[in-house]
Amino acid sequence: MIKVTINKKACREVDTIIFPFFEGNLSIPNEEVNNTLKRLEERDQFKGAFGTTFNSTRTKDGRVQDIVFLGLGKEDGLTVDKVRKAFGKVIKNLETLKSSEVFVGLPYLEKFEMAGFVKGATEGLILGAYKFDKYSTEEKKAKDLIVDLGGHRCNVELDQFEAVVEEAVMLSEGTIIARDLVNEPANIMIPSLLADEAVKLGKEFGFEVEVKDLKEIEELGMEAFLNVAKGSINEPKLIVMRHFGEPDNKDKRLALVGKGLTFDTGGYSLKPSTSMDTMKSDMGGAAAVIGAMCLIAQKNIKKNVVAVVAACENAISGASYKPGDIIGSMGGKNIEVLNTDAEGRLTLVDAVTYAIRKEGASEVVDIATLTGAALVALGTTATGVVTNNDEFYNDLEKASSLTGEKVWKLPAFEEYKKLIKSDIADLKNVGGRHAGTITAGLFIGEFVEDKPWLHLDIAGTAWLGSAVDYCPKGATGEGARILYELAKLR
């Protein structure tokens, strides 16, 4: 566990010090350290380039301390997310040094705001230190890492940033909740356990949770959701979470709808085994909205927010739905199933209809690991977005600028909608090879009943095959922080 605090004084007796530097400005009021920096610069070993580090030592009062020099690049090009990335990387140095108490000497800033630096450093350290190793039988030596931010180099009073650290810690913990949910193996994280975890988190953070079972889902007429779920021996659950921060406002209610496929085989449109071993991640959208609800309730945001997750497995049995089937939906539209591996959108449309008709949603965000096409188009860098409302998307971009979770709006032209029209039903669940991320989003858009709507496809951003910056290999927790920031803006 890592604990980050503000310390107004100079560094105390810690085992490791981090000194961040801007490129071309390698200097602090310490002759010993400055001599070391000069030698490193002359040898091209450290010049302050972004993301570079160098481990050294110094002697203070007869005690040897490890020093980590951290490059931030040019101050002109600094962003909060670059600070996150830099400190997410430096955590690896701390692990190598086996540090337990660390002091970060905050830099003198001429153009960049200290609040953004403190926020980015805190989040980068906590998120960068994350590990999911609960199933490893190797002996774990639990050791807390205490990090103080402060020092004499910074040019502002630090008292005012204690609240910044507090919120940054909270945001990091919300992201970690989402990461933990996704990283659980699918034989453990079945729909009923996901529902149990939501109930437990609701009690801990203060939001209401209602879980509907198979019979209640059938009574709601959620036929699209049920068809995806019926091949599995693990029954589906409809998880509904509510936070009413503005109870007197009956007209404004934001719905967060997360895809909750706890495992996806592809059904009869079977995935190859090389594409199936990470399909525990197919509930990344559900994890994101659960993490966001923890943050929204913990901060007691003065907004009305409801979150809906249609949780199930897409498995194969004699009861499974098949390519060529025509199925109904809670929204009343009939759907021609051409591919049983395009199942997430079927669960989402019933969840969206439920959010609007039963929970009174006035605007809807759905978030899902929906299409491989999103990964092809945008890689693991950005989340693809389809929307019917530019003003809503503008707020999403503002939220993105705060969290560093990049988004990119895709076109939603009428020509794309024609690709999902069926000859024998109202809609078909795939639109062909072309524009797959767009047509998948627009399929969900057919059920939003003209409400302002955003569709976030996190297929590329919710899971990483190797660690990058402050994101580990595996689940990234993408979506929890940006949904929280979006809720604040709405």
N, C-alpha and C positions, 0 to 999 in steps of 0.2 A: 504494500500500500504506500502511496506517495502523498505527503502532506505539504502544501505550499502556503506560505504566510509572508506577510510584509514585515521586514525588520528595518527600522529607520536607522539603526546604528551601523557602524562599520562591521566587517565580517568578524564573527566571534570564532571560537576555537572549533572549527569544522575540519573534516578530513579532506574536503575538496572545494575548490573555488572555480566558478565559471566566470571568465571575463569575455563578454561579447565586444567585438570591434567592428567598426566600419572600415571598408577598404580605403587605404590611404591615410588612416588616422589611428595608428597603432601606438597608443601612448596612455599611460596612467601615472598618477603621482607616486610611483614606487620605482626606485632606481634599479633594484634587482630584477624586477619583472620587465622593465623597459630594456635592460641590457639583453635579456633573453629574447624579447620581441625583435630587437634590432638584428640579432644573429639569425633568427628564423627568417626574417625578411630578406636579408642579404643572401641566404642560401636557398631562397624560393621555397621554403618549407611552410611558411604561413604568411599570407599577405592580407587576410581579411576577406577573401572572396567568399561569396555566399555559400553557406553550407559546409565550408571547410572547418576542420578542427585540428588541434594539435595538443597532445598531453605533455605537460612539463611538471616540474616540482619547484617549490621554494621553501626556505627555512624561515619560520616566524617564531621568535621567542624560544628558540631551541627545538622547535617542533617542525617536522617535515610535512608539508601540505601538498597534495596534488593540485595542479592547475590545469584547467581545460580552456584553451583559447578557442573562441567560437567566431567564425566569420559571418558577417551579416550583409556583405556586399556594400553597395552605395546607399547612403541614407535616402537619396532621391527616389530610389526604386523600391523602398521598403513598403510592405503591406502587412496587415495583421496576419494574413495566412502565411507569408514568408517567415514571420517570426515563429508561428506555430511549427512550420516545417523545420526551421533551424534547430529549435529546441527539441523537436521530436527526434531529430538525428543525434543530438548531443547526449540523449539518454543512454545511447549505446556505449558512449565513453564512460559514463558513470557505472554502468554494469561491469565493464572491463576492469575499472578501478576498484570495484566492490565498495562504492561510496555508500555511506549511510546518512551523513549530514553534509549538506551542500549549501554554499552561499553563492548567489548570483549577483555580481556587481553590476547593477543597472547602468547603462551608458548615458552619457550626456547627449540629449536629443535637441537638435536645432529646428528640424522641420516635422518630425513625426511625433504624434501625441503619446505621452507616457502611458495613458490608459490603454491604448491599443497594444502597446508593447507588453505591458503587464498581463493583459488578457491573453495575448498570443503565446507568451512564454508559459503561462500557467497551463493552458490547454495543451500545448505541445508536449510539455513534460509529462502530464498525467496520461494523455492519450498515447504518447510514444512508449510509455512504460507498461502498457497493457499486455497481458499474456492470458491465454486460455489453456491451462494445463491441468485442470482438475482431475482428468482421468489418467494422468501419468502416475505410475507407481514409484517413480524415483523419489527419494527423500527430498522434501522441499524445506529449505531453511528460510522460513518466513522472516523478512527483515523490512521494517518500515524505512522509507526514504524521506527525510525531512529536508525541505528546500526553503531557504529564506531569500526573499528578493529585497535588495536595498543597496546600501553603500553610499560613499561620498561623491562618486562621479556624477550621479544624476543631478539634474538641475531643477527639481521640483520637490515640494513637500509630499511625502509618501502616504501620510495618514488617509488622504482622500481616496486611495486606491484599494483600501481593504474590502470595500463593497465590490470592486471590480474582480478581485481575486475570488471572493465568495461566489459570484455568479459564474465565473469561469470554471470553478471547481464543480458547481452544480451542472453546468452544461456538459462537462466532460463525463460526469457520472451518469447523466441521461444517455449519452452516447454509448457508454460501457454497458448499460442495461440492455440496449439494443444489440450490441455485439454479443453479449453472453447468450441471449435468447437464440440468435442465429447460429452460434457456434455449437450449441448442444446437438448431439447426434440425433438423427431422426427416429431411432428406436427408443429414445428417451423423450424427445420433444414431439409427442403426438398431440392432436388437437385438444384433448382433455387437459393435458399438462400445460399447454399454452394458456388455456382458459384459467387454470388454477394459478398460474404465475401472474396473470392480469389481475385476478382477484386479490392476491397477496400484495401486489404493488399498489393497487387501489387503496387498500387499508393503510399501507405505509405512507403513501404520499397524499392521500386525501381526495381521491376521485371515486365516483360511484361506478360500480361494475355490475352488469347483468349478463348472465350466460344463458343462452337458449339452447335446449337440447334438440335431438332429432325430431321428436313429435312436434315441438313448437315451430321448428323450421318448416316442417311439412304444412302445418296450419297456416303459415305465412304465404304459402305458395311459391317458395323459392326453388323453383324447378331446375333452373340452370345450375345453381349451387349444388343441389342434391344429386344431379346427374354426375357431376364431377366426383362427388364424395362416395357414391354408392358402391364402387369397386373395392373399397377398403373395409377391413374388419374394425377399424377404429372410427367410431362415429364422429360426424362433424359437430362443430360447436359454433354458434354465432355469438361473438363477444362484443358487447356494447359498453362503452365507457363514456361517462358524462362528467363535465365540469361546468357548472353554472356560476361564472364569476360576475354576471350581470343579470340576475334572475328577473328583474322587472322589464327587461328588453325581450319581448316575445317575438320580435320580427327578425332578429339577427342571430343566426346560429351557424357556426362553421363546422362542417363535417370533414373528418379525416378518415379516409377509407383505405385500409392496408390489405394487400394481398397476403393471405395466410395459408399457403400451401406448405404444410410442414414436411412434405416430401412429394416429389413429382417424378414418376417413372415415365411420363409421357402417355400413359394408358396404352391402348392398342396401337397408337402411333408412337411406338416405343423408342425411347432415346437410346443411343449407343452407350455402352457402359462407361466410356471415357467422358461422357457428358452427364452421367448420372451420379457420380460419386460426390459431387458438391451440391446436390439438389436439396440438401437440408437448408440451403440458403434461400429457397424459394419463398420463405416467409419473411424476407427482409423488409418488405413493406409493412407487414404486421408489427414487426419489432420496432420499426421507426415510429409508428403511431403510438405504440405503447410507451416507448421512451419519451416521446413528445408529451404525452399526457402526464407522465411523471413530472416533467419540467413545468408544464403549464399549471398543474395543481400545486406543486411545491412553491412556485412563485406567486400563486393565487392571482393569475392574470385576470383582469376584469373584463373577460369576454366569455361568451357561451360557446363551448366546444364539445362536440360529440365525436367519438371515434368508433368505427365499426370494422370488425374483422370477421370474415367468413372463413373459418379455419377447417381444413380438411386435408386428406391425402388423395392424390391422383394415382390409384393403384389399378392392378389388373386382376379381374376375377370373372366368373360367369355372369356377374351382375353389372359389370362395367358398361358404360356407354360406348358407342362404336362410331367410327367414321360413317357418315351417311345418315345418322339419326337426325330426327327433327325434335327439338325439345322446346318447352315453353320457358317463361321467366316470370318473376314477380311483377315486372313492368308490363306484362301482357304481350310482348313481342315473341314471335316464334323464330327459332334459330336453327339453321341447317349446320350441323356439325361436320366439317370437312377434315378436321384434324383434332384428335383428342389431346394433343400436346399444346393446343392453344386453349388451355383450360382456365388459366388465371382470369382472363377477361370474363369468362362465364360466371365465376364466383363473384367477381367485382361488380358486375351489373346488378345482381340481386342485392348486394350489400349497399350499392349506391341508391337503388330504389328504396330499400328499407330506411336509409338515412334520411331521405327526402320525405317519404310518406308517413313514416312512423315516428321519426325523431324531429321532424320539422326543420330540416336543414335548409338554410337560405343560400348557401354556397358550399361547393364540394371540392375537396382535393382528394384524388386517389393516387396512391404510390405503390409501385409494384416492380418486382423483378420480372418484367413481362416478356421481352423479346430479345433474342440473340441479335436481331438486326440493330438494336441500340448499341450493342458492343461493337458491331462492325462499323457503324457510322461514327461513333463518338469515343470508342475505346473505353478505358477505365477512368477517363479524366472528367467527363461531364455527363449530367443527367439530361436526357431528352424530355422535352415538355410539349404537350399538345394542349391547347386551350381554346375557349370560345370567348375570352374576355381579356383584352389587353391591359386594362387597369389592374386586374387581379394578377396578371403575369408581372407587371411592373413592381408590385409589392413583393413577389417572389424573388425578383432580381435584387431588390433591396435587402431581403433576408439573406440571399446568397452572398452579398458583399460583406455581411457581418460574420458569416460562418466559414467562408472559403469553400463551401460546397457548390461547385459550378453547375450552372443550368444553361440550356440552349433551347430556344423555342423553334419548333419544327412547323412547317406550313400545314394548314388545315383546309386546303382548297376543296371546293365541291367535287372536283374530279376524283379526289381520293375517296370520297364517301361512296361513289358509285362502285368502287371495287369490293365493297362488303355487302352489296345488295344481292339477295338470293333470287333465283328463278322460281323456287318452289316454297319459299318461306319469306319472312320479313328481312332477315339478315343471314349472312353466313359468317362463321367465326374466324375465317382467314380470308385475306384479300389477294392472295397470290404472292409471288416471289418479290415483287417490287414494293418499296415504301412500307415495309412490314411494321416498323415502329409507329408510323403515322396511322395506318389503317387499324392497328390494334387499339391505339388511343381513341380513334374516331368511333370504333365499335362501342367502347364504353360511353363515349359522348352521346350516343343515340338514346341513352337512358337517363340523362341528367335533367330532363324536363325544363330546359331553357334556364337553369340556374347557372350563375357564374361558376366556372369549372376549370380546374387544372388537373392534368394527368402527368405524373412524374414516372418515367421509366428508368428505374435504377438497376437494370440488369447488369450494366457495366461498372457501376460505382459502389454497389453494396458488398462486393466480394473481390478480394485480390489474391492472385496466385503467389505473390511474394510481397514482402513488406515494402512500403514506400512512405518515406517521411514519418509522420506520426500515425500512419495507418498500418496495422500489422497484416501479416498473411492471414487470410480468412475474412471474417466479417468486419466491415468498416464502421457499422452503425450509421451509415449514410441516411440522412433524412430526419433524424430526431431533432437536431439543433435547428435545421432550416424550418421545420414545421413549427417549432416553438417560436422562432423569430417572426414567422409569417402570421401566426395567431396574434401576436402582440400588435402587429400592424393593422390587422383587420378590425 
